Amino acid sequence: MIIKINTLSQIPLYLQLRNQIVKGIGKGELTEGESLPTVRQMAADLGINTMTVSKAYQLLKNEGFLYTDRRLGSIVHIPENEEPSSLFQEKLEDELELLSAEARIRGMNLEDFLSLCSKVFVEMEVAVE
């Protein structure tokens, strides 16, 4: 998996890293039990501060996408057969509400918005197969 960081983006670097790792897990590019590079290695590869990588990894651990093994480092964890938590559903609803508002302001109709959502979701499923 290739991770690219945009230092000119308004999105904080640690969130860019977190988001790309989540997308990699969702697309099957990162699999259950796979080791991620060490914090120092990832920071060196991306040319960013180790604290930035550490913050992204900690966030992923808190969200249940990583766990730490003393010998193996940060390991990918895919929560299978778990119902989405109410906290996650609330977060998703908030993000969809914002995206819906922006889409509506920009003139997108409901059919096109739902079609785009379905397309993105299906692409995630197809990538895993």
Secondary structure as GFF3:
##gff-version 3
##sequence-region A 1 129
A	DSSP	alpha_helix	13	26	.	.	.	ID=ss1
A	DSSP	alpha_helix	39	46	.	.	.	ID=ss2
A	DSSP	alpha_helix	50	62	.	.	.	ID=ss3
A	DSSP	beta_strand	66	69	.	.	.	ID=ss4
A	DSSP	beta_strand	73	76	.	.	.	ID=ss5
A	DSSP	alpha_helix	86	105	.	.	.	ID=ss6
A	DSSP	alpha_helix	110	128	.	.	.	ID=ss7
###
